[in-house]
Amino acid sequence: MLPTRRTYNLHKYQKQLRSSEAGAARAFAFRENALKLVDPFYASAIFFLGLAFGSFLNVCIYRLPLGLSVVTPRSACPHCKRLIAFYDNLPVLSWLILRGRCRHCKAKISARYLFIEVLTGVLFLGCYAYAGLTLATLKYCAFGFLLLGLIFTDAETKLLPDKLTLPGIVLGLVFSLVVPVHDLASQFVPGMLNLPFSADISAPLLSLLDSLLGAALGASFIYGAGAVYLRWRGVEGMGFGDVKLMAMVGAFLGMKLTIFTIFAASLAGSLFGLSTVLMVWIKRTRRFMRRFADLRSARQRGWQSAQMVYRHYQMPFGVFLGSMALLALFVGNRFLGWYGRLW
């Protein structure tokens, strides 16, 4: 009996599914052996490059929320306004030599500058150790750079600048054409679509599709959650900055890790909010104990006060979205694989 078209498509889908699983297994094995292939020279170079980008990131975090150019004018002390000489603008080293103070006015320079420089260097080094000397490392470094800038900007100013999120969306889509996004679509879509292209052409297109679906999913989920919160509470819970941030995350990571990022960030944000309410409640209860002799009355007043504080507190949710996106980049697939085996 001749095989039907449905049977032929089923066999074709199964073959492609096995191929995608084999590709994912090879990618996982490559990442497992990446640490063994780290070259000390390249590792040092990438780390110092990360320090330099961290120094530039400090400029972006300070200037972008103010609407200033990150190129001109040169860096200056925010207190005395005097230009900073090039030898006082060396990553990490200058801060340590000057002991965290301006050379001229002796004003204190925040340790955040040092922390971000070192953190960016470590992140770049981690990307190299994770993916080796490949285009994937370039993609992950760019993604990490943008996420760090958005995390710290949101933490300080409650803003997520378009000059980081919008170029990030474009970069994520472009990178998907040269660094495949191994995701849900790459495992299941090939069996559902008969693309009239060769494998060399269809693979980048499917990766781009993953990226587009991830961007659409991330943006629409956050936008929908914000719309529901606005209708429920009558106040804005999430701005369009969070929507653009998740579109960028989806463009870089694809559908599966975008879902992981959203739920992990929601869990982390909820735990942070609950712990904040609990700490404020305990602190306010102790304060009201001086006024009320009755412990129960003090607890009730403390709880009411804690609820008021939390209701008017604007949580920088971009901090949790960005942090969980970084977590998803390095351990998301491994965690989902472990979770899948539990069931």
N, C-alpha and C positions, 0 to 999 in steps of 0.2 A: 504494500500500500504506500502511495506517495505521501510524504509529509505535508501537512497543511501549512499555510503561511503562519498561523498562530504558533504551531510547534516550532517552526523555523525561528521565529522571533524569540520564543522562550529560550531555545538553545543559545541563540546569539546573546541574549541578555545574561544568561548564566555564565557564558564564557567571558563577557566583559566584566561581570561582577567579580569573578575569580581573578581576573587581571587587575582590577582596581584594588582588591584585597591584597594581592601580591605586591602591588606598588606601595600600598600603605605599609606593609610589613617591611619592605626594603627601606622605606624612609625611616621607620622606627629603628631599624637596626643601624642605619647610618647615624642617627642621633645618639644611639647608645654608645657607639664607638667614637663619637666626635671628640670627647675628652682625651682619648688616646692619640688623636691626630693633631692636637693643639701644638702649634709651633711657637716657641717662646718669643722669637723675634716679632712675628705677626701679632701675637697676643699683646706684647708691650706696645707696639705701634697703634693697635686698635684702642687700647686703654688710654693712651695719651691723646689720641684723636677724640675719644669720648670726653676727656677733661676739657679740651678746647671747645667742643660743642656744648658742654655743660656751662662754660663761661658765657657763651653766646645765649644759651637758654636763660640765664639770669637776666640778661638784657631784655629778652622777649617778655619774661614774666613781669618785669618792672614797667616796660614802656607800652606794651600792647593795650593793657586796660586803660591807659591814659590817652590812647590814640596817637602816640608818638612813633616816629620812624625808628626802626631797629638798626639802621645803617648810619644815619647822621643825626645829631652831631656825635662826636666821640664821647666815650664814657666819662662821666664827671661825678664828683662827690655830691650826693643829694643834699648835704648840709652846707658846705662852703661853696659849692658850685664850681670848684676849680677842676680843670681837666686832669684825668688820671694818666700819668706817663705810662709808656708801654711796659717798662720794667716793673711797674706796680700793678700791672694787669695780667700777670702770668697766672694761669690756673693753679689753685691750691697754694703754690709756693709763695706768692705775694701776700696772701692772707696770713700765712703762718709767719712770714718775716715781719710783717707790720703788726702782728698780734691782734688782728681783727680791728684795726683802727686806721683812719685816714692819715696819710703822712703829714698833711698840712694842718688841719683843724683838730686832729685827734678824736674826731667823732667815732663812735662805735659802728662797725660794719657787721651786719647780721651774720651769724654762723650759717644761715640758710645758704648763702653764696658758696661757702665751702662744701656744705652737704650736697647741694645739687651737682656741683662739679664732680665730686667723688662718686655720687650715685650714677651719674650719666656714664662715667668711665667704667664703672662696674657693670652697668647694663650693657654697654657695647661689648665688653669682654665676655659677658654671659651669652650674648647673641652669637659671638664667634665660636665659643665653646659648644654651643647648641647645634649650629648649622655648618661649622667649618668655613673655609675661605670660598664662599659661594655667593651667588646673587641673593639667596635667601637671607644671609647675614645682613646685606645692605637693606633689604626690605624690613627686617626685624629692627635694625638700628633706627631707621627712619620712623617706624611705628612707635618705638619706645621713646624716641626724642619728642615726638608730638604729644604722646600721652603724658610724659613727665611735665612738659610745659603746661598742659591743660589741667593736670591734677593740682599743681602748686598755684596756678593762677586762680582756679576756682576756690581753693582753700583760703586764699588771701583776699580775694575781691568778689567772690561769688559770680564771676564772669568766665565765659568760655569763648575766647576771641575767634571770630570768623577767619582771621588770617592764619589760624592754625587748623581749624576743623575743615574748612572748604578745600584748601590745597591737600589736606590729608585724604579727603574722599577721592580726589582725582588720583593721587599717588597710589592709593589702595587698588583702584580699578586698573591702573596702568601696570602695577606690579603683578596683578593676577594673570596677565598675559605671559609673563616670563618666569614667574615663580608660582607653580600650580597651587591652587587652594584645594586640598584634599578634604572634602566635606560630604555632606549628605547627597548633594546633587551629583558629585562625581562618582558616587557609588550606585545611585539608583536611576538618575536621569538617562545615562547611556542606554539602558534597556528599554526606555519608554520612547526615546527619540531616535529616528533613523536619519542622522545628519548626512547630507550629500557631500561630505568632505572626507579627506583621508584622515588617518589617526593623528598625523602630525599637525593638522589644522584644527581638528575637532577638539583635541585636548585643551589648547589655550582658550577656545571659545567656551567650552564647558566650565573652565576655571573662571573666566570672566562672568559667566552666568551665575556661578556660585557667589562671586563677589557682589554682583548686582542684587541678587536675592538677599544676601546678608545685609547689605546696606538698606534695602527696602524694609526688611523685617525689623532691623534694629530701630530705624527711624519711626516706623509706623507703630511699633509697640510702645515706645516712650511717648510719642505724640498721643496715642490713644489713652495711655495711663494718665497723662496730664489733663486731657479733656474730661475724663471721668472724675478726676480729683477736683477740677474746677467746677463741674456741675454739682458734685456732692458737697464740697465745703464752701464754694463761693469765692475761693481765693486761688491764685495760680500756684500750682505745686511744682511744676517743671517748666522751664523756659525752652525756647527753641535752641538754645545752646546745647542742652542735653540731647535733643533730637539729632542735631548735626554731629555731635560727638559719637552717638551710636551708629549713625550712618557711616562715619569713618571707620569705626571698629568693625562693622559688618563688611565693609569693602576690603579690609585687610584680612579678616579671619574667616569669613564665610558664614553660612547659616548656623551650623551646629555650635560652633564656639561663640557665636553671637547670643544664642539662647543660653548657653552656659554663663556668659558674662552678665546677662540681664538678671538671671535668677540668683547668681552668686552675689551680685551687687545689691539686689533687693534684700537678701538675707543679711549681708554685712551692714547695710544701712538700717535695717530694722533692729539688729542687735545694738548698734551704736545709739539709736534713738531710745531704746528701752533702758540701756545703761545710763544714758544722760538723764532721763526722767528719774530713774532710781537714785542717782547721786544727788540730784537737785532736791528730791523729796527728803532724803536723809538729812541734807544740810539745812533745809528750811525747817524740818521738824525740830532739829536741835535749837534753831533760832527761836521758834515759837514756844519751846519749852521754858524759856526765860519769862514769857508773858503769861502762859497758861500753866496752871498747876496740874491739869488733867492731861495725861499722855495721849488719850484718845482724841481730844480736841486739837492738840498740837499736830497729831498725825493727819487729821482731816484738813486743817488749814495748810499744812505742808504739802499735801497731795494736790489741793486746789491751786496752790502757788506753782507747783511743778508742772501741772497741766497748762497753766497760762504761759509759762516760760516756753514749753515745747510747742505750743500752738503758734507762737509768734517767732519761733526760731526758724531761720531759713537754712535748711540743711544743704551743704554743697554736695549734691548727689553725684556730680561729675567726678568727685574724688573717688567714690566707690566704683563708679562705672569704669574709670580709667585704671584703677588699681586691679580690679577683677579682670579687665582685658589683658593686662600684663600677666596676671596669673594664668589666664586661659592660653596665652601665647606659649608658655613654657610647659605647663602641666595639664592643660585642659583636655587634650585627647587621651592622655594617660589616665586621668581621673574618670572620664566617661567610659573608657574601656574597662576599667576596674568596676565601675558602677554597673555596667552592662553584664559583666560576669556574675554579679550578685543575683541577677534575676534569670 
